[in-house]
Amino acid sequence: MAEGDMSLAARLEEDMKTALRAGDKVRLGVIRRARAAVKNAEIAARGGDALTEEQVERSLRGLVKQHRESIEHFDAAGRTDRADAERQEMAILEEYLPAQLDAATIETAVRAAIEEVGASGPKDMGAAMKAAMAKLGGAADGKEVNAAVRCVLEEKGGG
């Protein structure tokens, strides 16, 4: 089965075996934590039934978000060694996720979402965010979407 045809859960399983054989402790640890997160999500969702690809992606995105937050904290504390380790682990997780959208694509989707919900200013932030995140389907970081929504709404609302 080609890598593109394999489910994320199956890829994680295969890559874990490969990392174990290769003695790649960092990759092995990251994949084990990812598999544990997926398993926990399965238990929470339906008592152990397999998750959809979207749900598996959501679990992995949650781990990426945790790494991103840790990186911010370590950088702020001057712990570049820990921040670099977190970046390395985050990069491994991102290999399993579709590429994130660029700023221009995010802004286009945000503008369309804002028009759809009729948002006219910063007071409509919640509705605009919900619509934008639904339109982007997890292919963009929430902070980036938030910034784009805020910018477009401030532009529409006159600041």
C-alpha positions as CSV (number, residue, x, y, z in Angstrom):
1,M,0.0,0.0,0.0
2,A,1.4,3.4,-1.0
3,E,1.9,6.0,1.8
4,G,-0.8,8.2,0.3
5,D,-3.3,5.3,0.5
6,M,-2.5,4.3,4.1
7,S,-4.6,5.7,7.0
8,L,-2.8,8.0,9.4
9,A,-3.2,5.5,12.2
10,A,-1.6,2.8,10.0
11,R,1.2,5.2,9.0
12,L,1.9,5.9,12.7
13,E,2.0,2.1,13.4
14,E,4.4,1.4,10.5
15,D,6.6,4.4,11.2
16,M,6.8,3.4,14.9
17,K,8.1,0.0,13.9
18,T,10.6,1.6,11.5
19,A,11.8,4.1,14.2
20,L,12.1,1.2,16.7
21,R,14.3,-0.8,14.3
22,A,16.4,2.2,13.4
23,G,16.9,3.2,17.1
24,D,15.5,6.7,16.5
25,K,14.5,7.5,20.0
26,V,13.1,11.0,19.3
27,R,10.9,9.8,16.4
28,L,9.8,6.8,18.4
29,G,8.8,8.8,21.4
30,V,6.9,11.3,19.3
31,I,5.0,8.6,17.4
32,R,4.2,6.7,20.6
33,R,2.8,9.9,22.1
34,A,0.8,10.5,18.9
35,R,-0.6,7.0,19.0
36,A,-1.5,7.4,22.7
37,A,-3.4,10.7,21.9
38,V,-5.3,8.9,19.1
39,K,-6.1,6.0,21.4
40,N,-7.4,8.4,24.1
41,A,-9.5,10.2,21.5
42,E,-11.0,6.8,20.4
43,I,-11.9,6.0,24.0
44,A,-13.4,9.4,24.6
45,A,-15.3,9.4,21.3
46,R,-16.9,6.0,21.2
47,G,-15.5,3.7,23.7
48,G,-12.6,2.4,21.6
49,D,-14.0,2.4,18.0
50,A,-11.6,3.6,15.3
51,L,-11.6,7.3,14.5
52,T,-12.1,8.9,11.2
53,E,-9.1,10.4,9.4
54,E,-10.4,13.9,10.3
55,Q,-10.5,12.9,14.0
56,V,-7.0,11.4,13.9
57,E,-5.8,14.6,12.3
58,R,-7.5,16.7,15.0
59,S,-5.7,14.7,17.7
60,L,-2.3,15.3,15.9
61,R,-3.1,19.0,15.5
62,G,-3.8,19.2,19.2
63,L,-0.3,17.8,19.9
64,V,1.2,20.2,17.4
65,K,-0.6,23.1,19.2
66,Q,0.8,21.9,22.5
67,H,4.3,21.9,21.1
68,R,3.8,25.4,19.6
69,E,2.7,26.7,23.0
70,S,5.7,25.0,24.7
71,I,8.0,26.5,22.2
72,E,6.6,30.0,23.0
73,H,7.1,29.4,26.7
74,F,10.6,28.0,26.4
75,D,11.7,30.8,24.1
76,A,10.3,33.4,26.5
77,A,12.2,31.7,29.3
78,G,15.4,31.7,27.3
79,R,15.5,27.8,27.2
80,T,16.6,27.5,23.6
81,D,17.6,23.9,24.1
82,R,14.1,22.8,25.2
83,A,12.5,25.0,22.5
84,D,14.7,23.4,19.8
85,A,13.7,19.9,21.1
86,E,10.0,20.9,20.9
87,R,10.5,22.2,17.4
88,Q,12.1,18.9,16.3
89,E,9.2,16.9,17.8
90,M,6.6,19.3,16.3
91,A,8.3,18.8,12.8
92,I,7.9,15.1,13.1
93,L,4.2,15.4,13.9
94,E,3.6,17.9,11.1
95,E,4.9,15.2,8.6
96,Y,1.6,13.4,9.2
97,L,-0.6,16.4,8.6
98,P,-1.6,18.2,5.4
99,A,0.4,21.4,4.7
100,Q,-0.9,24.5,6.4
101,L,-2.4,27.1,4.2
102,D,-0.5,30.4,3.4
103,A,-1.7,33.8,4.7
104,A,-3.2,34.9,1.4
105,T,-5.4,31.7,1.2
106,I,-6.4,32.1,4.8
107,E,-7.4,35.8,4.2
108,T,-9.5,34.8,1.1
109,A,-11.4,32.2,3.1
110,V,-11.8,34.5,6.1
111,R,-13.2,37.3,3.8
112,A,-15.7,34.8,2.3
113,A,-16.7,33.5,5.7
114,I,-17.2,37.0,7.0
115,E,-19.5,37.9,4.0
116,E,-21.5,34.6,4.5
117,V,-22.3,35.4,8.2
118,G,-22.7,39.1,7.5
119,A,-20.1,40.2,10.1
120,S,-19.5,43.9,10.1
121,G,-17.1,44.6,12.9
122,P,-15.1,43.4,15.9
123,K,-18.4,42.6,17.7
124,D,-19.0,39.8,15.3
125,M,-15.7,38.1,16.0
126,G,-17.2,34.8,17.4
127,A,-19.5,34.2,14.5
128,A,-16.8,35.1,12.0
129,M,-14.2,32.8,13.6
130,K,-16.6,29.9,13.7
131,A,-17.5,30.3,10.0
132,A,-13.8,30.8,9.0
133,M,-12.6,27.7,10.9
134,A,-15.4,25.6,9.4
135,K,-14.4,26.9,5.9
136,L,-10.7,26.2,6.4
137,G,-11.4,22.7,7.9
138,G,-8.3,22.6,10.2
139,A,-5.9,23.4,7.4
140,A,-4.8,26.6,9.1
141,D,-3.6,27.4,12.6
142,G,-6.3,29.0,14.8
143,K,-4.0,31.9,15.8
144,E,-3.4,32.8,12.2
145,V,-7.1,32.6,11.4
146,N,-7.9,34.7,14.5
147,A,-5.4,37.4,13.4
148,A,-6.9,37.4,9.9
149,V,-10.5,37.6,11.1
150,R,-9.6,40.4,13.6
151,C,-7.8,42.4,10.8
152,V,-10.6,42.0,8.3
153,L,-13.3,42.9,10.9
154,E,-11.4,45.9,12.1
155,E,-11.0,47.0,8.5
156,K,-14.8,46.6,8.0
157,G,-15.8,48.2,11.3
158,G,-13.5,51.2,10.8
159,G,-11.0,50.2,13.4
